[in-house]
Amino acid sequence: MNAPSFYGEHPPGIEHTPLPGRLVVIEGTDGVGRSTHIALLKEWLEARGYAVVNTGLRRSQLAGRGIERAKAGNTLDPITLNLLYATDFWDRLERQILPAMRAGMVALVDRYIFSLMARARVRGLTAEWVENLFGFALVPDLVVYLDIDIEHLVPRVLSSTTGFDYWESGQDYLPSPDVYANFVEHQTRLLAEFRRLAAEHAFTTVDARRPVSEVFKDLCEAIEPVVQSMATFGSDVTESAEVASMRPSLPGT
Amino acid sequence: MPRSENVLPGRLIIVEGIDGSGKSTQLDLLRKWLVNQGYLVIFSEWNSSPIVKGITRRGKRKQLLSPMSFSLIHAADFASRIYSQIRPALQSGAIVLADRYVYTAYARDAVRGVNRAWLRRVYSFAVPPTLAFYFDVPLEEAMRRISIGRPELKYYEAGLDLGLHDDPYESFQKFQGLIQAEYNRLVDEFGLVRVDATESLVHQQQRMREIVRPHLDGAMRQPNPAPVDALHVAGLLGHQRSERNGTREVSA
């Protein structure tokens, strides 16, 4: 058990006492399959007796709905947008992630500061400003980056219910009115930022172009050593046949 | 700086000070003086961004704000006003008057334990003011002024989240004292113009105007006379306008 470690200064109001839980982050661009894998991983971890809490962007009590409303107006400059996301992130870190880790749970987080940093960087904010801002973030025990390329991403986004989203296509900062061209341009820039961050922060990169079952197997293998030494509540929950068929065979089960 | 800095032709004049220092009154008198001379004056108030203030209000009402979220949401409000109001006005050459600026965040957030260097880097997108006034008032005098006009102290306003004292008034006094100590450091660090806020209202305003006057050359003026002039010319009283917009503009 280690005392909480932050990227920058230890933020005010956060205890220095060690956290028995684990922080596992799944990063990657929109449409890469993060939420599918989060759902599978939650079930997998719970079936093995771990208590899991999951959270993702815009789910804070404080700022979640406020961001939705602000984005609907399409009048946001990148700095305000980033500070709103930082507020939302901090509120979730303080109220969801840290309490879960104090209680010895696995916090399974759908997108962390890295998505926010990548979005800010492609919109022209300096690395220095962005890194300072998010210095208040807790260093995760594991960051898995789901990597994809444009060729595989486009059909997934097209077949989703929302299609090309205004913000995810970079319509707010790219000059062209062409949504498809902007989507490709924006996502290409984002992917480059993600890969740069993955190298800088030593993420575990998983090739997400492959079928769900193969990606899931890699995710389980990456998470296994991180949670291994944790206390479990015993396995009362039974995993579904779907999860059982995909996960790697587990020692001792 | 997150973005390249252009030279802005406008003027930015800001006031700072603890609650009860009289800074808002003085800024309002300055605004009237500038408007009467025909200058185009834009007024920006702390915590007033239409995009952000709803979140802040919700956080305060439900007491959801911690030192960090308090700091972050105020930075968001400030950024929103910088990019949608203050910067465009300065780019056009107008005079912007701001009641509280980055120094309020530096003082309050530092008292709540937020790292000072981090705050300065977060707020590095702020436009440096042309003039920044600090209204210096003894704590006892500020407390006396506030106890007259204010019915009840709010939770964050009184600094009750800091756990300095259970009684709102006692907490407020301690909180303001700590903020004042931070302000005193900021006056030196950023060269704020100190105004003795125990002087008479008129004397303070005269001093302010003397300091502001040399900075007004070439500032943007109102292109057309205000609507009230049209009413005078036509011999009308403006009942319709005042019913629609309130009486503020007509009586100005």
Contacts between the chains, C-beta under 8 A, distances in Angstrom:
chain1	res1	chain2	res2	distance
A	8	B	115	7.7
A	8	B	118	6.6
A	9	B	115	4.4
A	9	B	117	7.9
A	9	B	118	6.0
A	11	B	67	7.9
A	11	B	68	5.3
A	11	B	114	7.8
A	11	B	115	7.9
A	12	B	66	7.9
A	12	B	67	4.4
A	12	B	68	6.4
A	12	B	112	6.3
A	12	B	113	3.2
A	12	B	114	5.7
A	12	B	115	8.0
A	13	B	66	5.1
A	13	B	67	5.2
A	13	B	68	6.7
A	13	B	113	7.0
A	61	B	62	7.8
A	61	B	64	6.2
A	62	B	55	6.7
A	62	B	58	7.1
A	62	B	59	5.3
A	62	B	64	4.8
A	62	B	65	7.4
A	62	B	69	6.0
A	62	B	73	7.6
A	63	B	55	5.1
A	63	B	73	7.2
A	66	B	52	7.5
A	66	B	54	6.0
A	66	B	55	3.6
A	66	B	58	7.2
A	69	B	54	7.4
A	70	B	51	4.8
A	70	B	52	7.4
A	73	B	51	6.8
A	75	B	51	7.0
A	75	B	84	6.8
A	76	B	51	6.9
A	76	B	80	7.7
A	77	B	79	7.0
A	77	B	80	7.4
A	77	B	83	3.8
A	77	B	84	7.1
A	79	B	2	6.3
A	79	B	79	4.4
A	79	B	82	7.8
A	79	B	83	6.7
A	79	B	125	5.5
A	80	B	49	7.7
A	80	B	51	6.8
A	80	B	52	7.1
A	80	B	76	5.5
A	80	B	79	4.3
A	80	B	80	4.3
A	80	B	83	6.4
A	83	B	72	6.0
A	83	B	73	7.8
A	83	B	75	5.0
A	83	B	76	3.7
A	83	B	79	5.5
A	83	B	122	8.0
A	84	B	52	7.1
A	84	B	55	7.5
A	84	B	76	5.0
A	86	B	72	5.2
A	86	B	76	7.8
A	87	B	55	7.2
A	87	B	69	5.7
A	87	B	72	4.2
A	87	B	73	4.9
A	87	B	76	6.1
A	90	B	66	7.8
A	90	B	68	5.1
A	90	B	69	5.3
A	90	B	72	5.8
A	91	B	64	7.1
A	91	B	69	5.3
A	94	B	66	5.8
A	94	B	68	7.3
A	94	B	69	7.2
A	124	B	2	7.6
A	124	B	3	6.7
A	125	B	2	4.6
A	125	B	3	7.7
A	126	B	1	7.4
A	126	B	2	5.1
A	128	B	121	7.7
A	129	B	1	7.8
A	129	B	2	4.4
A	129	B	121	6.8
A	129	B	122	7.9
A	129	B	124	6.5
A	129	B	125	7.6
A	132	B	118	6.3
A	132	B	121	4.3
A	132	B	122	6.8
A	133	B	121	7.8
A	133	B	122	5.8
A	135	B	118	6.5
A	136	B	68	6.1
A	136	B	118	7.9
